[in-house]
Amino acid sequence: MSECQTGVLGSRREKRSFYLRALRVTLPIAVQNLLDAAVNSADVVMLSFVSQSALAASSLAGQVAFVLFNLVYGISSGASVLAAQYFGKGDRRTVERVLGISLRVGLAVSLLFGLAALLAPESLMRIFTADPALVEQGVLYLRAVSASYVLGTFASIYLAVMRSVGRVRQSAAIHSSAVVLNVALNACFIFGLGPFPALGITGVALATSITRLIEVTVCLLDNARCRIIRLRVRDLIARGGALMRDFIRYSVPAAANDIVWGLAFSVYSIILGHLSSDIVAANSVATVVRNLCTAFCFGSSASAAIILGNTMGENRLEEARVYAARFLRIAFWSAVAGGAVILLCRPVVLNFMHLYVTVTDTVRQELSLMLFINAYYIIGMSVNTMMVCGIFRSGGDVNFGLLCDTVAMWGYAVPMGLLCAFVLKLPEMWVYFILCLDEFVKMPIFAVHYRKMKWIRNITREQNE
């Protein structure tokens, strides 16, 4: 019986125990997120020395992976919901079956994306831009990166389930090591260091594919020695029964939610890509800075999904309610801190762009404004992500976020962005500002749903055939 169950929920000792646990789970994930963002920032910095077109093309071509991995994130979320709750219940065999089912679905989806990037890269690039130079550069990137889609999906889902069963540090160590390797290979292939050929934008993609292959190899070695749960070949092909129905019930809306969100962001990129290469280049740098400064925010939402899922799986529902309120406070204050860091870093970023990077004055001016906008934008992003991906999904409440994101992003942000850009023909930065209002449109609706507490549920079954 936990301390909370003996009547000390809210005591100083219990709060300290909670925040220490939350920190232990959040920090490895945050470090992993930070390193992921660091790879992107390293790519941006290194490609900026190649050319502005290489920088813009990699940003646009990367939208294909952005859409895929938002979909994979939704699949992983459904798997994590079930894995966390069944692990909290103590049913490890069902967790293994969840891992097999989620990998089967994820690999099938990623294979389609990989084939599209390999066989029809020009068609994909023309979705995002009409600039022939950017299309040509993007085609090179997509063909070389296509294999990483399948490999990356395997690693992402495997590590997500491992985090749900308490192997947070091991998962972070595997992925973080891959990230460091990716940065090193990027430098080698972009600039032709040592025996490596100088491949420019193609080198970035090739480095990603090689890194993902090594990461999958390490995951398989980790699986062979893991004593908590293990991926079994028979679970990849076995009938899922009731468990498959539960996985579909929670994964499909979560994946749809993430794909709706991801596609909307891709449309944002399409809108910006048809305005000018200047704003695309500025946005690629602003996005990297934002991602670096939200690593802890998104780490805390992943931590919330794990801890709340474990807690509800143990049927400790009152504790889950209290923990969720604490996680919301963490999301808000970590985003405020992240916004402050963006403002503090702004002069450094702009000075670096002025001294060392070959871009136009327009790019630097637009980047300056984008950093101001992102300093407050991440508050809405962090709080909403905590509610939708951390709190609501931990109890299997996956439909509400899908509904709200669909209405807010496709009923407001995308139409308004298209209207302002191509009908009203507003200045580029006004279009960007309007696109960045989407999180604040959704926030009040999420807050009302949170207060209803319908998301607090134990979704495990006593038996799974």
N, C-alpha and C positions, 0 to 999 in steps of 0.2 A: 504494500500500500504506500502511495506517495505521500510526501509532506502535505500536499494540497488536500488529499483525501482525508487527512487527519484533522482538518479544520484550520490550517494556517495559511490559506490562500490570501495573499496580500501582505503577509508579514515581511519584515526587512530581509530575513534570511531566505524566504521563498523567492522574493524579487531578485535578490542577488544570484541565487541559483539559476533562475530563469535567464537573466541577462548574460550570465557566464555561458550557459548552454547555447543561447542564441548567438553569442559571439564566436564560440567554438565552431558552430556550423556555418555561420555567415562568412567569417574571415577567409577560409580556404576557397569558398566560392567567389568571394569578392576579388581575391588575388587572381583567380582564374579569369574572371571577367576583365580585370585590369590588364592582364597579360594579353588577352584577346584583343582588347582595344589598342594595346601597345603594338601588336603586329600590324594592325591597320594603320596606326600612326607611322610606324616604320616604313610601311609600303608607300604611304603618301609622301613622306620625306624623301625616300629614295627615288620614287618615280618623278617627283618634282625636279630632280636633277636631270632626268631624261628629257622630258618635255611636258608642256601643259596639256597637250592632246593625250599623252599616255596617262596622265593623272586623271583627266576627265573620263577617258574611255574605260579605265579600270573601275572607276566609281560606278559608271552606268552598267558595265558588264557584270559587276558584282551584285546588281539587283536580282539577277537570276538566282544566285545562291541565297540572297536575302529572302526571296519568296520561298524557296525550298526549305531553308532552315527555320523559317517561321512555321511552316507546315510540320516539319520534324519536331520543332519545339512543342507544338500542340499534341503530337503523338506521344512525345516524351512526357508531357504533362499528364495525359490520361494514364500512362503507365505508372508515373510517379504517384498519382492519387491512389491507385489501387495498391501499389507496392508499399507505400508508406502506411496505409491503414492495415493491410494484412500483416506487415511486419510488426506494427504496434500490437496487433492481436496475437502474434507469435506463430503465424502460419507461413513458414518459410517456403514450403513446397509450392504454395499458390503464387508466391512472389516469383519463383523460377518460371512458372507457367506464364505469368504476366510478361516477363522479360522475353520469352520466346515469341509470344503473340505480337508484341510491339515491334520486335526486330523484323518479323515476317512482313508486317504491313509497311514499316518504314523503308526497308530495302526495296520493296516493289515500287514505291513511289519515287524514291531517289533514282532508280534505274531509268525511269521515264525521263527525268530531268537530265540525267547524264547523256542519254542518247540524243536528246534535243540539242544540247550544247555541242555535242560532237558532230552531229549530222546536219544541223540547220542553224549554225551560229549567226549567220548574216541576218536571217529572218528575226531572230531574237533581238539582235542589236537595233534593227530598224524600228522595233517597238519603242525604244527609248530615245532614239535620236535620228535625225535625217542628215547629219553631218558626215560626209563620206570618210573623212580622216578618222573620226571617232569610230565609225562602223568597222573600218579596216583594222584598227588597233584592237577593238573589242573581239573581233573574230579570232584573232591570234590567241587572245586570252582565254576565250571560252573553250576552244578545242583542247588547250593544254590543261585546263582545270576540270574538265568533265569527269574524269575518274574520281576526283576528290569528293564528288557529290555522294556517291555510294559509300565510299570509305568513311567519309565524315558522318554520314547518317548512322552507320554502325557504331562508331565511337561515341557519338552524342547520346544515343539511346542507352547503350550499355552503361556509360558513366552516370547518366541520370538515374537509372534504377539503382546503381551502386550507392549513390548519394542518399537515396530514400531509405536504405537499410543501414545507414550510419557510417558508410565507408567514404566520408566526405574528403578526408585528407588524402586518402589513396587516389580517389578520382581526380582531385585537384592536382596532385603531383604528376599523374600521368599526362593530363592535358597541358599543364603548365610547362612540362619538359618538352612536349611537342611544339608549344608556342615558341619557346626559346630556339629550338632547332629551326623552326620556320623562318624566324628573323635572320638567322645566320645563313640559311640557304637563299633567302631573298637577296641578301647582299652579294652572295657569290654569283648568282645567276643574273642579277641586274647589271652588275659592274664587271663581271668576268674576273673575279678574284682567283688567284692561283691557277689551277688546271681547268676551272669552269669557264665555259663560253659566256660572253656578254649577250644576253638575250632580251634585255629590256623588259617590256610588259609581259612577254611570254615567260620570262624567268620567274616572275611573281607567281604565275599560275602553276608552272612546273614545280616550284618549291612547295606550293600548297599540296599538290598531289603526292609528292614524295613524303612529305611530313605526315599526311593522313594515312598513308600506307604503313609507316613505322608506328604510328599511334594505334592502329588496329592490331598490329602484331603484338604490341605491348599489352593491349586489352586481352587478347587471347591467352597470353602468358599469365596475366593476372587471374583470368578465369580458371586456369588450370590449378592454381594454388589457393584460390579463395575457399574458405571453409564455411562462410555464412550462407551464401547462395551460389549457384553455379548455372551457367548457360549450358543446356543439354540439347543436342541435335534433335532429339525426339520432340522437344517442345517447340522447335521451329516448324515442324510439319504436322503436329498432332491437332486433332479437332479441339476447338476451344470450348464448346458447349456454353454453359451459363456464363463462364468467365469471359469468353469471347464477346458475348452479348453485353456484358458489363463494360468491357474494354471499348467496344464500339459506342456504347451509351455515353461514356465520359471522354473518349478520345476524339470522336468525330466532331462534336461541338467545339471542343478545345482547339482542335486543328483548324476547323472552319473559322473560329474566332481569330486565331493567329494568322491565317491566310487572308482573311478580310482586312486585318490590320496591316499585314505585310504588303498586300496588293495596293492598299491605299497609299502606303509610303512609297511604293514603286511608282504609282501614278504621280505622286508629288515629284519624284525624280524625272518622270517623263515630262511633266509640265515645265520644270526648271530646265531640262535638257533641250526643250524646244524654244526656250527664251534666249539662252546664250551659253557658250562654253565657260564664260567668266563666272556666272553664278553656280554652275555645276562644280567648277574647281573650288570656289569659295565654300560651297556646301560640303564638299568632301572633307575639307579641313575642319570645318565647324562640327561636323558629325563625329570626327575622331576625338576632338576636344571634349565634346559632350559625353561620348562613350567612356572616356577615361574618368570623367568626373561623376559618372553614375554607376561605377563598378560596385560600390558598396550598396547603393540603393537596390540594384537588381539582385545582388547577392542576398540581401535581407529578405526579398520576396521569395526567393528560392528556399531560403532557410525557413521561412514561415510555412511554406507548403509542406516541408518535411516534418517540422515539429508539430504543427497542428494536425497533420494527417496521422502521425503516430499517436497523438493524444486522443483523437476521435476514434481511432481504431481500438484503443484501450477502453473506450466508452467513458472517457473523462470529459464530458461535454461542457460543464461549467468552467473547467480550467481552460478549455479551448476558447471560450468566449473572452475570458480575461487576457489570455495570451494574444488574441487577435488585436485587442485594443492597444496592447503594448507594441505590437509590431507596426501598427499604424503610426504611432508616435515615432518609432524608429525611422519609418519611411519618410515622414515629413522633415524631421530634423537632419537626417542624412542628406536629403535633397537640398535643404537650405545651405548646408555646409558645402555641397557640391557646386551650387550656384556661386557661392563666395569664391571658391577656388577658380571657377571659370573667369570671374572678374579679375582676380589677382593674376591669372595666367595671361590674360588678354594682351597686355603690353609686351610680354615676352614673345608670344606667338606672332604678333604683328611685326615686332622688330626682327624676328627670325625670317619672316616672309620677305621683309624689305631687304635684308642684307644677303640672304643666301639662296632664295628661291626665285626662279625665273617665271614670274607671273605678271599680269598687267596691274596697273594702279587700281583699276575697277575691282579686280579680285580682292585686293587688300582692303578697299573701302567697304565692300559688301561683307567681307569676313568680319570686320570690326562690328558692324551692326548685328550680324548673325550671332556673335558671341554674347552681346547684350541680351538678345531675345532668348537664347538658350539658357541664360543664367536663371530666368524665372520659369521657363518652359519645363525644365526638369522637375520642378516641384509637382506640377500636374501629372507628368509622366510617372514619377516615382510613386505617388500616392495611389494613382489608378492601377498601376501594375501590382502594387501590394494587395489591393482589394481583389482584383480580378484573378491574377495568377497565383497569389499567395494564399489569400484568405478564402475566397469563394471556391476555388478549385480544390482546396484541401478537403472540403466536405462534399465534393462531387457536384457543386453548383456551377455548371459550365455553360448553361444556356443563356443566362442573363447577360454575361459579358459579350457573348456573340450578338445578341439583339442590340445592345447599346452601341457597340462598336460599328455595327452595320449602319444603324441610323445616323450616328454622329459623324462617321467618316465618309459614308457614301451618300448620306442625305444632306450633309452640310459641307464638310471640308473639301471633298473632291469637286462637287459642282461649283462651289464658291471659287475654288482655285482656278478651274477652267474658265469660269465667267470673268474673273478679274484679269486673267492672263490673256485670253484670246478674244473676248468680246469688249470688255471695258478697256483692255490694254493698259492696265495700271503699271507703274514702275515695278521693276523686278523685286525690289525689297518689300514693297507693299504686298505683293503676291506671297512672298515667303512669310511675312508676318501673319497674314490671314490663314495660311495653311497651319501655322503653329498655334492656332486657337483651339484646335480640335480637342485636346486633353481637358481644357477648362469647360467645354460644352458638356462633356460626359461626367465630370466630377460630381456635381450635385445629385445626379441620378444614381450613381454608384453609392454615394453616401446614404441616401434614403434606403436603398436595398440592403446595405450593410446593417443598418439599425433594426431591420426587421428580423435578423438572426435566423432566417430560414436556411442558411448555408451550413448550420451546425448539424452534422449528421454522421452517424456511423454507417458506412455503406458496405461493410463486409457481409459475406454470407457464412452460414454455419458449415455448409458443404458446397463444393464446386465439382460437378460431374466432369 
